[in-house]
Amino acid sequence: MTRLFATLFAPLLVVATFTTVAKASDPLHDRIRQVGALMTESLQLDTIFGASFLQSVPAPSLKAGIRQLASGLGTYQSHTITKQKTPFEASAKLLMSGGTSIPIDIAIDPTAPHRIIGLFLRPPVKEAQTFSELTKAFAALPGRSSFLITDLGTGQSLASHNDTARLPLGSAFKLYILGELTRQIQSGSKRWSDVVTLDSTRFSLPSGILQTWPHGAPITLHTAATQMISISDNTATDLLLHVAGRSNVEAVQSIMGHGKPDVNIPFLSTRELFILKFSKGASLANRYREASLAGRRDLLATSIATVPNDSVAMEEEPIMVDQLEWFASAREMSSCMKWFYTNGTSAAGAMALDILSVNHGVSINNADFPYAGYKGGSEPGVITMVYLLRHRSGRWYTLSASWMNTEAPVQEGNFISLVQSAIDLLGKQQ
């Protein structure tokens, strides 16, 4: 079996081929220690990594990647396993002498000598000591940013910065589609097991995989929703927007706590946003922005609907991210996650919570957070990460962070590190 360790964002090192059987976990700790030692020491790699791994990631590239990542971070001190998946597979943090940690995912061969067959190195995280430090770090990001941690039990904010500013969401807007779908399933008008068919005329562009599936392929609403949230599948998203109904998704925004849902009306599909911003020199985007609400709906049904996907030419620079996107504030996204928490007592809501927990985005310590729900999103100039977290104490928290830069692409690694640090610090709460 081949497995990729992945998040919403591109990994530094990705390769894994393994099977799982039961065995003592001591070899896993030994291999984690060796990965830490490689940050500053020269070790014989073919005694640490499996042959198939080194075929995919040659030793010179592996050494260079690890050294580049660890540059300026000091020496490896210790490690903590944050999630034990199997006796041979875990997420962990390498603690460095400079006060930084490096989250990793690792898998070792179940058979002795237990060489490493999968390794994912995430961006380093500066271990923040206070929420005040984190708030200042978010505020210092170039462009505009927001950050909010809320205790759902008390309603109090543990940390906040610019939390009422409506910033672009990237794919985090998909939470509203999941919310409306959940609401319809609660009402009995739909079921998670309902089967719909893929319509190639509505295929979007990546991220995702459903755009590669055949026209007419049957798929359950649960599968489509899981794809939409866990790997941010855009074709699954557009399918569910069609199934749930655009007007219904527009209406559910206020139900889920959005204070000004008009900013997202018409509620765009991913394909429509791609066509508007990245085809025909963005001329369609300018027409759309200048049109009335009725005119916008007409453009979506006519001119934009007929543009083929191969007309899209993606850009690496921000394109109208402050004008043409999906928008909400950190406080409104906190309310959105609170809606899932509140509705999690129903069967339909519990399933939605399960779907939200498939991909955590960053490394989550299961001992600190027995439950973590997540959705993030990004495009050039935009990144958003939104969490619903159940602390080991039983308290529930939401965390929402966004960053927009209209002048240049955002440094995703820096932002992810801040979010990771915020979650780690929140995990230390009593």
Secondary structure, 3 states (H helix, E strand, C coil): CECCCCCCCCCCCCCEECCCCCCCCHHHHHHHHHHHHHCCCCCCHHHCECHHHHHHCCHHHHHHHHHHHHCCCCCEEEEEEEEEEECCEEEEEEEECCCEEEEEEEEECCCCCCCEEEEEECCCEECCCCHHHHHHHHHCCCCEEEEEEEECCCCCEEEEECCCCCEECHHHHHHHHHHHHHHHHHHCCCCCCCEEECCHHHCCCCCCCHHHCCCCCEEEHHHHHHHHHHCCCHHHHHHHHHHHCHHHHHHHHHHCCCCCHHHHCCCCCHHHHHHHHHCHHHHHHHHHHHCCHHHHHHHHHCCCCCCCHHHCCCCCCCCCCCCCCCEECHHHHHHHHHHHHHHCCCHHHHHHHHHHCCCCCCCCCCCCCCEEEEEEEEECCEEEEEEEEECCCCCEEEEEEEEECCCCCCCHHHHHHHHHHHHHHHHCCC
